[in-house]
Amino acid sequence: MIKLNLFGRGLRLQIAITIACQLAFILFGYDQGVFSGIVTNEDWLNTFGHPGSGLEGIIVSIYNLGAFSGCILTFFFGEKCGRRLCMWIAMGWIIVGAILQCTSYSVAQIMVARYITGIGTGIETSTVPMYQSELCDADKRGRLVSSEPLFVGVGIVISYFFDYGMSYVGGPVAWRVPIACQTIFAFVVIFLVFGIPESPRWLYYHGRNEEALQVMCDVWDSEPDGEKVAKMEREILEALHLERKHGEYKWRQLFKRDDVQTGKRVLLAYGMQFMNQVGGINLVVYFVPTALQDNVGLTRNLSLVIGGCVQTMFFFGSLIPTFFLDRMGRRNPMMWGSAGLSVSMMLIAVLLSFQRPGYSETLAKATSSASVAFFFTYMLFFGATANCIPWVYVPEILPLHARAKGTAIGISSNWLWNFVIVMITPTIIGKLQWKAYLIFMVTNAAFIPLVYFCYPETSNLTLEEVDYLFIKNGRSGVHALTGPSQPVQESLKADIEKRAGGSTEHMEVPEELKDEKSS
C-alpha cells in the first residue's frame, strides 16, 4: 500500500498515528450512539412500519453481528494485509454501509446496510488498538491505547446531541443526515492512513527487516544504531525466536499448548472483551432514552436530554485511564470498576422496584427520579475502567505470532456479546422492568474474582516482556497473577542477562534471526 511522506518523522509522525487511531474510534462511538436517538423518531418509525421491540432489537443489533463478521474476516486476512491496509478497507466498508443506511426505505435494506457498516467497524476495532500498541513506548501504551475508547465516548456524545438537535428539524432529514455524517470521519481516516507507517513488528514478522528498522527510525527520530531503536529491534527479534522455537506458527495451533501459552492468552483476551459487554453497557448506550421513558416515566424530550448528559459521563470517566492507566495498572481498576458497576445496577433496580403496585405514586415518582443518578455513576465507572482497559489489554497480552488472529478473536467477543445484549435489551426492559438491572448487577459482581484469579498485570512491560509472564521458568502460580509488574521486569532482566552472559547491553541475537535479519 502506498505510503506518502505527509507527517515527516519523530513527534509529528507519532501525533499523526495517534490522531488517526483516535478518529477511527470517534467514528466507532458515533456509529454506536447514532441510532439511540433515531429509533424513537416519528418519520423513522413511519418509514419502517413501526417495528415492535423484537424487530427493533434486530435492526439495531445486526450492526454488532456485522462487526463480529468483520472480526472473523480480520482473523483470516488481517495478518496478510497488514495493519494499514486493514484500516483502509474498514473505512471502505463503513462508507458503503452509511450510504446504504441513509438511503433506506425498507427494513430489509437498513438491516443489510447496518450489517455492512458493522463489518467495517469489526475490522477497524480488531486492528486499530493493536496498531497503536505496536507503535508506542511501553510506559505510554496504556494511556495512548486507552485514549481510543475515550474518543468512543466523544463519538457517542456527538451523535446523541446531533440526534437531539436534528429531532427539531423533523421529517426524513432528522435521521438520514446523522447517519450520512459517519462518512466524514471515515474519509479523514483514509487520508491519514496514507501518511502513517506500517507496524514495525508486523514487518519484522514478515521478514521485511530493513523496512521495519526504517519505520522505527522515523517514528522515534533516531539512527539505526540509536539506543532505543537498537534495543527494540533486539527485543523483537528475541521474542520472535522464542515464539518460533518449534517452527512457523499456523492458526490451527492457536489453542495448542506451547512455550508461551498462546491458547491461554487468547482465552484471556476473549474473556476481557466479554467483560466489556456483559456488564450491561449497551443497555445504557443504545437504550437509555427508552429506559428513561419506559422504566423511569420521563417524557421523550427529557429522556433524550438526560440520555445525552449520561453519555458525557462516559467521556469524563475515560479521562482517568487516559492520563493515569500506566500508574494504576490493569487489574485493580478492573476490579473496583466492576464493583462500582454492580452497585450502580443494584441501586437502579432497587429504586425502580417501587413502581410496583402497592406503593404510592409520590414514592414511585421520587424513587424513579433518584434512579437517574445511578445511570450517571454507572457510565462514570464504566468510562474509567471497563471501557478502556479491555482495549489496552487484548493486544498487549497476546504474543506477536498470534497478535492479529488473537486480537480478532478477542474483539469478536465484544461484538458477539454486544449483539446478544442489544438484541435482548428492548424485550427485558419491557418484560422484566426493574428486574432486568439485577442481571447486570450479578454479572459485574462475578467479574471481580475472575480478574483477581485469572488475569496477570501487564502495565509498563514491553510487548516482548509480556511473553516472560507465561514461559515455564517465568513467574508461576498465584503470585504470577496477582503481583505487581515491577518484580516481573526484574526477574525478566535477570533471565535475559543470564542467557546473554551477564549484560543486556551486549546480548546476542540468536543465530537463526541473525540470518533472517541479514537476508
LOVORO-342998 format. One record per residue (C-alpha): y, z, x. Coordinates in pm, 1 decimal. Layout:
N
R / v / w / u
R / Y / Z / X
...
//
This chain:
519
R / v / w / u
R / 0.0 / 0.0 / 0.0
R / 349.8 / -90.9 / 124.2
R / 546.6 / 188.1 / 293.0
R / 925.9 / 145.7 / 314.5
R / 1140.9 / 347.3 / 555.6
R / 1368.0 / 489.4 / 285.4
R / 1397.1 / 851.2 / 397.8
R / 1376.8 / 847.3 / 778.5
R / 1187.6 / 1139.0 / 933.2
R / 1194.4 / 1516.2 / 957.8
R / 1365.0 / 1727.2 / 691.8
R / 1485.1 / 1430.9 / 483.7
R / 1131.1 / 1298.2 / 456.9
R / 992.6 / 1644.2 / 370.9
R / 1252.3 / 1677.3 / 92.8
R / 1163.9 / 1332.3 / -43.1
R / 793.5 / 1425.9 / -53.7
R / 871.5 / 1749.1 / -239.5
R / 1108.5 / 1579.3 / -487.5
R / 850.5 / 1307.6 / -564.7
R / 587.7 / 1574.0 / -638.3
R / 826.9 / 1783.6 / -846.2
R / 945.2 / 1485.8 / -1052.7
R / 583.1 / 1395.7 / -1124.6
R / 536.3 / 1746.2 / -1263.6
R / 859.1 / 1732.7 / -1466.9
R / 701.9 / 1426.4 / -1628.5
R / 379.0 / 1622.8 / -1679.9
R / 572.2 / 1903.4 / -1854.7
R / 778.0 / 1660.7 / -2061.0
R / 458.2 / 1488.3 / -2178.8
R / 306.6 / 1823.5 / -2276.3
R / 609.4 / 1952.7 / -2463.5
R / 748.9 / 1641.9 / -2633.2
R / 501.7 / 1642.7 / -2924.1
R / 568.6 / 2003.1 / -3026.8
R / 897.6 / 1911.8 / -3197.6
R / 772.5 / 1576.0 / -3322.8
R / 468.2 / 1679.2 / -3528.6
R / 694.7 / 1850.4 / -3785.3
R / 942.6 / 1557.5 / -3803.5
R / 955.3 / 1416.2 / -4158.2
R / 965.1 / 1048.6 / -4050.2
R / 670.9 / 1103.7 / -3811.6
R / 471.8 / 1267.2 / -4091.5
R / 552.5 / 981.2 / -4330.9
R / 463.5 / 715.5 / -4071.7
R / 119.6 / 866.8 / -4006.4
R / 36.3 / 973.0 / -4362.4
R / 98.9 / 1348.5 / -4337.6
R / -211.9 / 1428.4 / -4128.3
R / -392.3 / 1755.5 / -4201.5
R / -432.2 / 2028.8 / -3941.4
R / -764.1 / 1885.7 / -3817.1
R / -629.6 / 1531.8 / -3766.7
R / -304.5 / 1666.0 / -3622.0
R / -507.9 / 1862.7 / -3368.1
R / -697.2 / 1547.0 / -3270.4
R / -377.4 / 1336.9 / -3237.5
R / -220.9 / 1597.9 / -3009.4
R / -532.0 / 1688.2 / -2809.6
R / -663.2 / 1335.2 / -2745.5
R / -394.9 / 1322.6 / -2474.9
R / -585.9 / 1600.2 / -2297.2
R / -912.4 / 1410.4 / -2338.1
R / -743.0 / 1113.8 / -2171.8
R / -628.6 / 1340.9 / -1888.4
R / -987.0 / 1460.2 / -1846.5
R / -1092.8 / 1093.0 / -1820.8
R / -820.7 / 1040.3 / -1559.5
R / -972.4 / 1321.6 / -1352.6
R / -1312.0 / 1152.5 / -1374.0
R / -1158.5 / 824.5 / -1254.0
R / -998.8 / 1014.5 / -964.3
R / -1338.2 / 1166.0 / -880.8
R / -1491.7 / 821.3 / -833.9
R / -1198.0 / 622.7 / -693.5
R / -939.6 / 873.4 / -565.2
R / -1084.1 / 909.0 / -215.9
R / -1099.1 / 530.2 / -173.2
R / -744.8 / 468.2 / -298.2
R / -566.3 / 744.9 / -110.6
R / -301.4 / 984.1 / -239.5
R / -0.9 / 748.0 / -264.6
R / -181.6 / 467.7 / -446.6
R / -328.3 / 717.9 / -694.7
R / 23.0 / 844.2 / -774.6
R / 146.7 / 489.8 / -824.5
R / -148.1 / 397.9 / -1050.5
R / -95.3 / 718.8 / -1253.2
R / 265.1 / 623.1 / -1328.5
R / 148.8 / 277.8 / -1442.7
R / -89.6 / 429.1 / -1699.1
R / 183.0 / 665.6 / -1823.3
R / 436.6 / 385.1 / -1869.7
R / 190.4 / 170.6 / -2067.4
R / 89.4 / 468.2 / -2282.3
R / 450.7 / 570.6 / -2351.9
R / 541.2 / 217.5 / -2463.7
R / 242.6 / 206.9 / -2699.5
R / 324.8 / 553.2 / -2837.6
R / 688.4 / 480.4 / -2917.6
R / 590.7 / 154.7 / -3095.2
R / 310.7 / 312.7 / -3302.9
R / 283.6 / 264.6 / -3679.3
R / -75.7 / 378.0 / -3734.0
R / -288.1 / 679.4 / -3647.6
R / -530.8 / 458.9 / -3451.9
R / -254.0 / 317.5 / -3230.2
R / -92.3 / 650.2 / -3148.3
R / -431.2 / 802.7 / -3066.3
R / -514.5 / 517.0 / -2827.7
R / -163.1 / 535.7 / -2679.0
R / -184.0 / 910.0 / -2618.4
R / -527.9 / 867.6 / -2461.9
R / -387.6 / 607.3 / -2219.7
R / -90.5 / 830.8 / -2130.7
R / -337.1 / 1113.4 / -2073.1
R / -536.9 / 905.7 / -1824.0
R / -223.7 / 866.5 / -1612.5
R / -149.1 / 1238.9 / -1633.5
R / -506.2 / 1324.0 / -1529.9
R / -481.4 / 1104.2 / -1219.7
R / -136.2 / 1246.8 / -1141.3
R / -237.3 / 1612.5 / -1172.0
R / -555.5 / 1555.2 / -966.8
R / -355.0 / 1401.2 / -684.2
R / -3.9 / 1547.3 / -655.0
R / -83.7 / 1915.2 / -570.1
R / -344.0 / 1800.7 / -316.4
R / -94.3 / 1558.8 / -159.6
R / 177.6 / 1824.5 / -132.0
R / -63.0 / 2083.0 / 12.7
R / -172.0 / 1837.2 / 283.8
R / 186.6 / 1767.4 / 391.8
R / 337.9 / 2112.9 / 433.6
R / 312.8 / 2418.0 / 659.4
R / 61.7 / 2692.5 / 574.5
R / 335.3 / 2957.6 / 533.6
R / 523.9 / 2734.4 / 285.3
R / 230.3 / 2585.0 / 96.1
R / 222.1 / 2847.1 / -178.6
R / 593.3 / 2815.8 / -251.5
R / 603.4 / 2435.3 / -239.6
R / 292.2 / 2369.2 / -449.1
R / 382.4 / 2643.6 / -698.2
R / 725.0 / 2482.0 / -740.0
R / 544.9 / 2192.0 / -910.6
R / 429.0 / 2398.7 / -1210.7
R / 782.2 / 2546.0 / -1214.8
R / 903.3 / 2194.1 / -1284.8
R / 640.3 / 2160.0 / -1556.9
R / 847.8 / 2431.4 / -1725.6
R / 1162.8 / 2227.5 / -1664.7
R / 998.1 / 1926.0 / -1829.3
R / 882.5 / 2131.3 / -2127.8
R / 1229.4 / 2281.5 / -2182.3
R / 1393.2 / 1936.7 / -2156.4
R / 1152.6 / 1793.2 / -2413.4
R / 1190.6 / 2088.3 / -2652.6
R / 1569.6 / 2077.4 / -2666.0
R / 1577.5 / 1696.9 / -2663.4
R / 1344.8 / 1702.5 / -2965.0
R / 1567.2 / 1960.9 / -3131.2
R / 1883.8 / 1758.5 / -3070.4
R / 1722.8 / 1435.5 / -3190.0
R / 1599.3 / 1609.1 / -3508.1
R / 1959.7 / 1592.4 / -3634.2
R / 1962.6 / 1213.5 / -3590.2
R / 1686.3 / 1158.0 / -3844.4
R / 1470.9 / 850.9 / -3902.4
R / 1225.2 / 696.2 / -3655.4
R / 1473.5 / 722.6 / -3365.8
R / 1436.1 / 1102.1 / -3376.4
R / 1078.6 / 1083.3 / -3243.8
R / 1044.3 / 737.4 / -3085.9
R / 1327.5 / 784.8 / -2832.9
R / 1198.1 / 1117.6 / -2690.8
R / 855.2 / 959.0 / -2637.3
R / 1005.4 / 648.6 / -2472.7
R / 1206.8 / 860.7 / -2227.1
R / 884.3 / 951.5 / -2044.2
R / 914.7 / 616.8 / -1868.0
R / 1240.6 / 717.3 / -1694.3
R / 1065.2 / 985.7 / -1488.0
R / 770.1 / 753.7 / -1417.8
R / 988.9 / 473.0 / -1278.4
R / 1174.5 / 716.8 / -1048.6
R / 842.3 / 849.0 / -911.4
R / 721.2 / 490.2 / -848.6
R / 1037.6 / 423.6 / -643.9
R / 994.5 / 743.2 / -440.4
R / 626.8 / 676.7 / -366.6
R / 721.2 / 358.3 / -180.3
R / 920.0 / 567.9 / 68.3
R / 682.2 / 858.3 / 136.8
R / 382.2 / 855.4 / 375.5
R / 9.9 / 880.9 / 314.1
R / -158.0 / 1217.5 / 372.6
R / -246.0 / 1251.9 / 743.7
R / -561.4 / 1446.3 / 653.9
R / -680.1 / 1157.2 / 436.0
R / -603.0 / 914.3 / 719.7
R / -798.1 / 1123.6 / 973.6
R / -1091.6 / 1146.9 / 735.9
R / -1098.9 / 766.9 / 710.2
R / -1073.6 / 712.5 / 1086.5
R / -710.7 / 592.9 / 1088.7
R / -617.7 / 841.6 / 1358.2
R / -318.1 / 668.0 / 1515.4
R / -157.0 / 619.8 / 1174.5
R / -225.0 / 985.3 / 1085.2
R / -66.4 / 1103.9 / 1410.7
R / 242.7 / 890.9 / 1343.4
R / 276.3 / 1037.7 / 992.3
R / 268.7 / 1392.8 / 1131.4
R / 527.4 / 1297.8 / 1394.8
R / 752.8 / 1152.4 / 1123.2
R / 715.2 / 1443.0 / 879.1
R / 769.9 / 1714.9 / 1140.4
R / 1009.2 / 1507.7 / 1355.6
R / 803.4 / 1557.7 / 1669.6
R / 649.8 / 1365.6 / 1955.2
R / 268.6 / 1322.2 / 1959.8
R / 233.0 / 1591.3 / 2225.7
R / 461.5 / 1836.2 / 2040.6
R / 315.0 / 2184.1 / 1993.3
R / 292.9 / 2179.1 / 1611.3
R / 157.8 / 1823.8 / 1582.2
R / -96.8 / 1873.0 / 1862.7
R / -217.7 / 2199.4 / 1703.9
R / -250.3 / 2040.1 / 1356.8
R / -438.9 / 1741.3 / 1496.3
R / -676.5 / 1969.9 / 1686.6
R / -743.4 / 2184.9 / 1377.0
R / -803.8 / 1885.2 / 1150.2
R / -1047.1 / 1724.7 / 1393.6
R / -1223.4 / 2058.7 / 1446.6
R / -1259.0 / 2106.1 / 1069.1
R / -1391.3 / 1753.4 / 1026.5
R / -1650.4 / 1821.8 / 1295.3
R / -1761.1 / 2139.8 / 1119.0
R / -1779.7 / 1968.7 / 779.6
R / -1962.5 / 1661.0 / 912.8
R / -2217.2 / 1854.6 / 1115.8
R / -2500.9 / 1718.4 / 902.8
R / -2373.3 / 1363.2 / 873.3
R / -2140.4 / 1174.9 / 640.4
R / -2081.1 / 1356.5 / 313.4
R / -2193.5 / 1199.9 / -15.9
R / -2063.3 / 1301.2 / -357.3
R / -2420.3 / 1365.2 / -472.9
R / -2423.7 / 1657.6 / -226.3
R / -2124.2 / 1822.6 / -391.4
R / -2319.6 / 2120.1 / -528.9
R / -2575.9 / 2147.8 / -247.7
R / -2559.0 / 2445.5 / -12.5
R / -2405.2 / 2356.9 / 322.9
R / -2240.5 / 2537.6 / 614.9
R / -1901.5 / 2564.8 / 441.6
R / -2038.7 / 2642.3 / 88.4
R / -1885.9 / 2333.5 / -71.6
R / -2064.5 / 2382.0 / -404.1
R / -1941.9 / 2739.5 / -443.4
R / -1587.3 / 2633.8 / -361.6
R / -1592.2 / 2353.6 / -619.7
R / -1706.0 / 2605.8 / -883.3
R / -1424.8 / 2842.1 / -780.4
R / -1176.0 / 2555.4 / -823.3
R / -1319.6 / 2473.2 / -1166.7
R / -1303.3 / 2838.7 / -1272.8
R / -943.2 / 2882.2 / -1159.4
R / -821.5 / 2598.2 / -1382.4
R / -1044.6 / 2726.5 / -1664.2
R / -843.8 / 3050.0 / -1649.4
R / -521.4 / 2849.3 / -1662.0
R / -611.1 / 2713.0 / -2006.2
R / -840.3 / 2956.7 / -2187.7
R / -578.1 / 3231.5 / -2179.2
R / -411.6 / 3057.4 / -2475.2
R / -111.6 / 2893.1 / -2313.4
R / -127.1 / 2580.4 / -2527.3
R / -107.7 / 2784.1 / -2844.7
R / 243.5 / 2866.0 / -2720.2
R / 336.9 / 2532.2 / -2554.7
R / 224.6 / 2294.6 / -2830.4
R / 226.8 / 2506.0 / -3142.8
R / 479.8 / 2789.6 / -3104.4
R / 713.1 / 2636.3 / -3370.6
R / 412.8 / 2604.7 / -3604.2
R / 301.2 / 2961.3 / -3526.2
R / 651.8 / 3097.9 / -3580.7
R / 675.1 / 2908.7 / -3909.0
R / 326.1 / 2985.7 / -4046.0
R / 247.0 / 3327.0 / -3893.1
R / 589.7 / 3486.2 / -3846.4
R / 754.8 / 3325.6 / -4150.2
R / 1065.2 / 3175.9 / -3988.0
R / 1243.9 / 2862.1 / -4111.2
R / 1165.6 / 2531.7 / -3937.8
R / 1509.0 / 2513.1 / -3774.6
R / 1493.7 / 2868.6 / -3641.1
R / 1133.6 / 2813.1 / -3527.2
R / 1243.2 / 2513.1 / -3318.6
R / 1535.1 / 2702.7 / -3162.0
R / 1327.3 / 3010.8 / -3076.1
R / 1039.4 / 2788.9 / -2960.4
R / 1274.5 / 2620.9 / -2713.5
R / 1401.2 / 2958.1 / -2592.2
R / 1042.3 / 3079.5 / -2545.0
R / 980.2 / 2782.1 / -2314.9
R / 1272.0 / 2883.0 / -2092.6
R / 1074.3 / 3197.2 / -2001.9
R / 810.0 / 2963.4 / -1857.8
R / 1076.1 / 2835.5 / -1617.9
R / 1220.7 / 3177.3 / -1528.1
R / 874.9 / 3323.6 / -1470.2
R / 782.9 / 3032.2 / -1243.0
R / 1077.5 / 3111.6 / -1014.5
R / 889.9 / 3419.5 / -887.9
R / 595.3 / 3236.0 / -720.6
R / 823.2 / 2951.3 / -613.5
R / 1006.7 / 3191.6 / -383.2
R / 757.2 / 3472.0 / -320.1
R / 397.9 / 3346.9 / -364.7
R / 325.5 / 3332.4 / 8.3
R / 423.0 / 3700.8 / 32.1
R / 244.6 / 3811.1 / -286.5
R / -83.0 / 3630.9 / -216.2
R / -300.6 / 3463.8 / -479.0
R / -540.5 / 3729.8 / -607.4
R / -312.2 / 4019.6 / -704.5
R / -67.1 / 3812.2 / -912.7
R / -358.0 / 3651.8 / -1099.1
R / -497.6 / 3995.4 / -1188.2
R / -174.9 / 4162.8 / -1300.6
R / -69.2 / 3841.6 / -1471.9
R / -392.7 / 3830.7 / -1673.0
R / -334.4 / 4194.4 / -1772.3
R / 18.1 / 4111.9 / -1891.2
R / -102.2 / 3809.2 / -2088.6
R / -377.8 / 4014.4 / -2252.7
R / -139.1 / 4293.0 / -2357.8
R / 111.6 / 4037.6 / -2494.7
R / -154.7 / 3871.3 / -2710.4
R / -279.0 / 4211.2 / -2830.7
R / 70.5 / 4319.2 / -2939.0
R / 135.2 / 3987.0 / -3117.1
R / -190.7 / 4035.7 / -3310.4
R / -114.4 / 4399.4 / -3394.0
R / 237.9 / 4327.2 / -3516.9
R / 134.9 / 4023.1 / -3723.7
R / -153.1 / 4217.8 / -3881.6
R / 97.1 / 4399.6 / -4105.2
R / 134.6 / 4079.3 / -4307.2
R / -194.7 / 4159.9 / -4478.3
R / -192.7 / 4269.9 / -4843.9
R / -127.0 / 4641.1 / -4880.1
R / 181.7 / 4657.2 / -4659.1
R / 538.0 / 4635.0 / -4788.3
R / 736.6 / 4314.5 / -4748.0
R / 1001.9 / 4501.4 / -4548.5
R / 745.4 / 4631.9 / -4296.6
R / 575.5 / 4291.7 / -4271.5
R / 907.9 / 4119.7 / -4200.4
R / 1012.7 / 4378.3 / -3941.4
R / 683.3 / 4370.4 / -3750.2
R / 653.7 / 3989.9 / -3759.2
R / 1007.7 / 3963.9 / -3620.8
R / 917.3 / 4212.7 / -3347.2
R / 613.9 / 3998.3 / -3252.0
R / 850.0 / 3720.4 / -3137.0
R / 942.5 / 3933.2 / -2832.6
R / 584.6 / 3914.3 / -2706.3
R / 579.0 / 3534.4 / -2719.0
R / 861.5 / 3567.7 / -2465.8
R / 673.1 / 3818.2 / -2247.7
R / 360.8 / 3600.8 / -2265.1
R / 548.3 / 3298.0 / -2130.3
R / 719.3 / 3508.2 / -1863.1
R / 386.0 / 3644.7 / -1734.8
R / 221.3 / 3303.3 / -1754.8
R / 503.4 / 3131.7 / -1566.6
R / 493.1 / 3396.7 / -1292.8
R / 116.5 / 3389.0 / -1239.3
R / -144.0 / 3175.0 / -1418.3
R / 90.0 / 2876.7 / -1446.0
R / 141.3 / 2824.5 / -1071.8
R / -143.5 / 2988.3 / -881.7
R / -433.8 / 2766.0 / -1003.2
R / -245.5 / 2451.7 / -895.4
R / -197.6 / 2601.5 / -548.0
R / -546.1 / 2746.8 / -520.2
R / -757.0 / 2443.6 / -618.9
R / -667.0 / 2205.6 / -331.9
R / -649.0 / 2481.9 / -69.2
R / -990.3 / 2637.3 / -145.8
R / -1170.0 / 2302.8 / -100.6
R / -1291.8 / 2154.6 / 231.7
R / -1137.6 / 1824.6 / 343.2
R / -1454.1 / 1619.4 / 290.5
R / -1468.9 / 1723.7 / -76.9
R / -1099.1 / 1780.9 / -147.2
R / -1033.0 / 1467.2 / -353.4
R / -1352.0 / 1492.4 / -560.8
R / -1339.2 / 1872.6 / -582.1
R / -976.4 / 1868.7 / -691.9
R / -1062.0 / 1610.9 / -958.6
R / -1339.8 / 1839.9 / -1087.3
R / -1111.1 / 2145.1 / -1076.6
R / -826.2 / 1973.3 / -1261.9
R / -1073.2 / 1820.0 / -1510.9
R / -1148.7 / 2179.0 / -1615.1
R / -780.8 / 2219.8 / -1703.1
R / -780.6 / 1912.8 / -1923.5
R / -1120.4 / 1963.4 / -2083.2
R / -1034.3 / 2315.9 / -2196.0
R / -678.7 / 2208.9 / -2275.9
R / -834.4 / 1957.2 / -2517.7
R / -1059.0 / 2222.2 / -2674.2
R / -779.6 / 2478.9 / -2718.8
R / -527.9 / 2229.0 / -2857.4
R / -783.8 / 2084.9 / -3097.3
R / -885.9 / 2420.3 / -3246.6
R / -542.3 / 2588.5 / -3243.8
R / -397.2 / 2446.4 / -3571.2
R / -715.5 / 2548.8 / -3752.2
R / -744.1 / 2901.4 / -3610.8
R / -372.3 / 2968.5 / -3665.4
R / -413.3 / 2860.8 / -4029.1
R / -750.1 / 3028.0 / -4098.4
R / -754.6 / 3340.4 / -3879.0
R / -380.7 / 3411.4 / -3878.3
R / -318.1 / 3722.8 / -3661.5
R / -684.0 / 3749.3 / -3555.1
R / -651.7 / 3424.2 / -3356.0
R / -445.4 / 3605.7 / -3093.2
R / -724.1 / 3859.8 / -3034.4
R / -945.2 / 3579.0 / -2897.6
R / -697.3 / 3518.8 / -2615.8
R / -645.4 / 3890.6 / -2560.7
R / -1017.0 / 3916.0 / -2474.5
R / -1029.6 / 3605.3 / -2252.4
R / -730.8 / 3718.8 / -2044.4
R / -878.2 / 4066.9 / -2000.0
R / -1207.4 / 3913.9 / -1881.0
R / -1030.0 / 3723.1 / -1602.9
R / -928.7 / 4042.0 / -1417.9
R / -1278.9 / 4138.6 / -1289.9
R / -1364.0 / 3769.5 / -1241.8
R / -1077.3 / 3725.3 / -994.6
R / -1144.4 / 4059.4 / -824.1
R / -1511.6 / 3993.9 / -751.0
R / -1524.1 / 3615.3 / -704.1
R / -1200.7 / 3481.0 / -554.1
R / -1103.5 / 3523.9 / -183.8
R / -743.5 / 3547.5 / -65.3
R / -616.4 / 3222.1 / 92.1
R / -248.3 / 3299.6 / 139.6
R / -95.3 / 3199.4 / 477.3
R / -415.3 / 3034.3 / 603.7
R / -407.2 / 2668.9 / 706.3
R / -633.4 / 2440.2 / 503.1
R / -867.0 / 2423.0 / 801.7
R / -877.3 / 2803.3 / 844.7
R / -995.5 / 2846.3 / 484.6
R / -1329.9 / 2693.1 / 590.8
R / -1394.1 / 3004.2 / 800.7
R / -1387.5 / 3225.6 / 491.0
R / -1713.6 / 3061.2 / 389.1
R / -1915.7 / 2995.3 / 705.4
R / -2216.2 / 3214.9 / 786.9
R / -2054.4 / 3402.6 / 1077.4
R / -1722.9 / 3445.7 / 896.3
R / -1638.7 / 3740.1 / 674.6
R / -1904.4 / 3816.4 / 414.2
R / -1971.8 / 4046.5 / 122.2
R / -1716.6 / 4219.8 / -97.3
R / -1465.6 / 4255.3 / 188.8
R / -1451.3 / 3878.8 / 227.6
R / -1348.3 / 3852.9 / -135.8
R / -1106.6 / 4141.6 / -167.3
R / -944.8 / 4186.1 / 172.9
R / -601.3 / 4056.5 / 273.8
R / -568.8 / 3730.4 / 461.9
R / -445.6 / 3862.9 / 797.4
R / -782.5 / 4005.0 / 917.2
R / -935.1 / 3667.5 / 834.5
R / -682.7 / 3498.5 / 1059.3
R / -755.3 / 3743.5 / 1341.3
R / -1131.4 / 3700.3 / 1314.8
R / -1083.8 / 3325.8 / 1297.4
R / -870.2 / 3328.2 / 1609.6
R / -1135.4 / 3528.4 / 1796.1
R / -1407.8 / 3291.3 / 1680.5
R / -1214.3 / 2983.8 / 1793.8
R / -1130.2 / 3143.5 / 2128.5
R / -1495.1 / 3227.5 / 2183.3
R / -1600.8 / 2868.5 / 2120.8
R / -1309.8 / 2735.3 / 2326.7
R / -1380.1 / 2957.3 / 2627.7
R / -1113.4 / 3222.9 / 2580.2
R / -793.1 / 3044.3 / 2473.9
R / -695.9 / 2841.8 / 2171.2
R / -429.6 / 2663.4 / 2373.5
R / -688.9 / 2470.2 / 2572.8
R / -950.7 / 2431.8 / 2300.7
R / -1158.6 / 2119.7 / 2346.7
R / -1205.3 / 1876.1 / 2062.4
R / -1577.1 / 1810.1 / 2000.9
R / -1714.8 / 1504.3 / 2181.2
R / -1801.5 / 1325.4 / 1855.1
R / -1441.4 / 1348.4 / 1739.2
R / -1302.0 / 1258.6 / 2080.0
R / -1490.1 / 930.2 / 2049.3
R / -1369.6 / 885.2 / 1692.2
R / -1010.4 / 964.3 / 1790.8
R / -1012.2 / 719.3 / 2079.6
R / -1150.4 / 448.0 / 1855.6
//
